[in-house]
Amino acid sequence: MAIILARRMADLRASDIREILKLTQRPEVISFAGGLPAAEVFPVEAMIDLTANVLRREGHRSLQYSTTEGHPPLRRAIARRMNATTGTRVDEDEILITSGSQQGLDLSAKVFLDEGDVVLCESPTYLGAINAFRAYRPRFVEVPTDDEGMNIEALERLVAHHERVKMVYVIPNFQNPTGRTWSLRRRRGLIEVASRWQLPVIEDNPYGEVRFAGEAVLPLKALDGAHLVVHLGTFSKTLAPGLRIGWVAAQPSLLHKYVLAKQGADLHTSTLAQMQIAEYIEEGMLDRNLPLIRELYRERRDAMIAALAEHLPAGASHTRPDGGLFLWVTLPPELDAREVLKDCIAEDVAFVPGGSFFPNGGHENTLRLNFSAMPVERITEGVKRLCAVLSRHLEGSQARASCV
Amino acid sequence: MAIILARRMADLRASDIREILKLTQRPEVISFAGGLPAAEVFPVEAMIDLTANVLRREGHRSLQYSTTEGHPPLRRAIARRMNATTGTRVDEDEILITSGSQQGLDLSAKVFLDEGDVVLCESPTYLGAINAFRAYRPRFVEVPTDDEGMNIEALERLVAHHERVKMVYVIPNFQNPTGRTWSLRRRRGLIEVASRWQLPVIEDNPYGEVRFAGEAVLPLKALDGAHLVVHLGTFSKTLAPGLRIGWVAAQPSLLHKYVLAKQGADLHTSTLAQMQIAEYIEEGMLDRNLPLIRELYRERRDAMIAALAEHLPAGASHTRPDGGLFLWVTLPPELDAREVLKDCIAEDVAFVPGGSFFPNGGHENTLRLNFSAMPVERITEGVKRLCAVLSRHLEGSQARASCV
């Protein structure tokens, strides 16, 4: 006789990324595997002063329990900022503060998913969302996705074909893992399908403010005439992830369900951290720091693309993101990125094999590269090493092919 | 056609406590309804200095992503402290840092409960646990409970009688809502039953360190030869709740399941907040502040008990807690605390009707009083007003009875 766990626990596994990261924590490893924002632009000194200001001004309130919905000045600042920078029309009462946008994913699953329900998602999609949703035992149906976003005809077909489709999950800006951005046409197409079928759409937008090239595209939330979009935001990439502050923006009756779910999950998010971030925004520091982040990320993406142009063997291709933290490489179909990774680790370079980002498996000839966390010289050197391993694998597979 | 939510959402309701609190936020109301710690003893000034120290010393690391398990120095400090003050033998690897101990409740349900599984709990039990567990759609079976804790014979009978009993949830020290503390004999009895049936025991211990009278009793975790106890701790009552830092202590293979569940739920808890608390403990500030908290709470409990001795009408009784934040009043069975509350609010005094703390309903002749959040004079005045309303209700019910 032993303890009996919930059935869902059989589906939860340690994430590939985290296991790989453990192997690559030696300082000599050039790791493109993580999803870390550049720490150099974290406002450490500013945090010292603003924390002192908040504690002096707010006193005991900053350390006391507060409401599940969140600190009113932060909800207000987020609504204003979204409306001013992205074209939405969100009221402060439509904002719930969460413990990172990861919690927004968990709450979305809690609010919408019974066991066996269908989640439609991009193919590939964010590994952290797969893990969050899996605890609620849904079926994942991957919608074919290209450089413009989901194929809308395929989406419509899949919605019609599957019973119990409960929500659509997408990352329209600089997607994790591909770095792709949806066109406006596809965004409108998704909203049209969602409206016809009354399907909630979870718009995960951690990277939208980290655009360093091209023109911004309206978020789904700004196109949301039918009030079906649940927009997830975060300060992890625009300020710092260690504070774990994100938000959910949704129409009031739906937001109330998220509030009830969050009340049971952790009562509320840190009062002090919410006040720190409200202060950071109100003092104009977010707006002053964002250009530095964008410029740094652009340089690093440029360095990665330049190195790939020089070294990536023929037959492999990659995306060219206009923002965010990631770039996606597709290898010839005969290569297995997990095998490539093993040899790369021997050469002190690491990445995440792309197969992890497909909830139903396959696509082992893909990989994700992070360009935000490393200085330019390390990026150049790392890509060179990675591509040398790739070339060896390609030659090997061609030699094997010619023996047949 | 409308959005279809998960079935669990039909079971989640706004908590009584929170709805009542909204009615009683006028400053003239003397509210015994909340569960707020005394804000006067929050270390606001100390937080300013230690935050600056942490940010200067740890730099970018304090704002970066960190591991799901938690900040190693904090895990170490918690394990050491538990072992030194409560007699456990917990290793730092057996500690997971959570976003308040409320998250420990949510994760416990996620790890153990499928729909329809049975949770055994005290009768009454903590409302926040009922809400957290309800999202996983279990059946609650209440175990008869008296001043010494659960009736162990009844517990054994209920375990044998019900199929799919998956966990036992208890608050052995200064229980919320009753303020009762389990005897050592009952604790041993629970561990014996749990071992025989291989049942996980969730030991929720938010108040253990806030003992202001009597002798400490060994926690279940210290009696846990069979490694079945999941111990939940928090800094909400010993430092400040607004930081939302708690922990789970469990044997390694079980803790790993909690880690996986937390990874999906919110990745990890605030890096900066974990460092702040580690610093607070390491600098000896927790140990210096605790006696002030205990002394203040003892004074307030004394004031409440003195006022009840003077004013509580015959036929009503109350508990005499040796620690924690709450005291429990039982009225004659013909009175309904919800009706009493309505009249109390008109007199600017508030409490939580006890019925909310029984997951299967009933017991409307009980109520919970918080004594931690209010100065002595307000406690005295509030109890006087409350008891005047109670006396009116009692006279009314006696008059009605004599008319029959």
Interface residues (C-beta under 8 A of the other chain):
Chain A: M1 A2 I3 I4 L5 A6 R7 R8 M9 L12 R13 A14 S15 R18 G35 L36 P37 A39 E40 F42 V44 E45 M47 I48 T51 A52 L55 R56 G59 H60 R61 S62 L63 Q64 Y65 S66 T68 T98 S99 G100 Q102 Q103 L105 D106 K110 V111 F112 L113 D114 E115 D117 G128 N131 A132 R134 A135 Y136 K166 W197 Q198 L199 P200 L228 S236 A240 P241 G242 L243 R244 L254 K257 L260 A261 Q263 G264 A265 D266 L267 H268 T269 S270 T271 L272 A273
Chain B: M1 A2 I3 I4 L5 A6 R7 R8 M9 L12 R13 A14 S15 R18 G34 G35 L36 P37 A39 E40 F42 V44 E45 M47 I48 T51 A52 L55 R56 G59 H60 R61 S62 L63 Q64 Y65 S66 T68 T98 S99 G100 Q102 Q103 L105 D106 K110 V111 F112 L113 D114 E115 D117 G128 N131 A132 R134 A135 Y136 K166 W197 Q198 L199 P200 L228 S236 A240 P241 G242 L243 R244 L254 K257 L260 A261 Q263 G264 A265 D266 L267 H268 T269 S270 T271 L272 A273
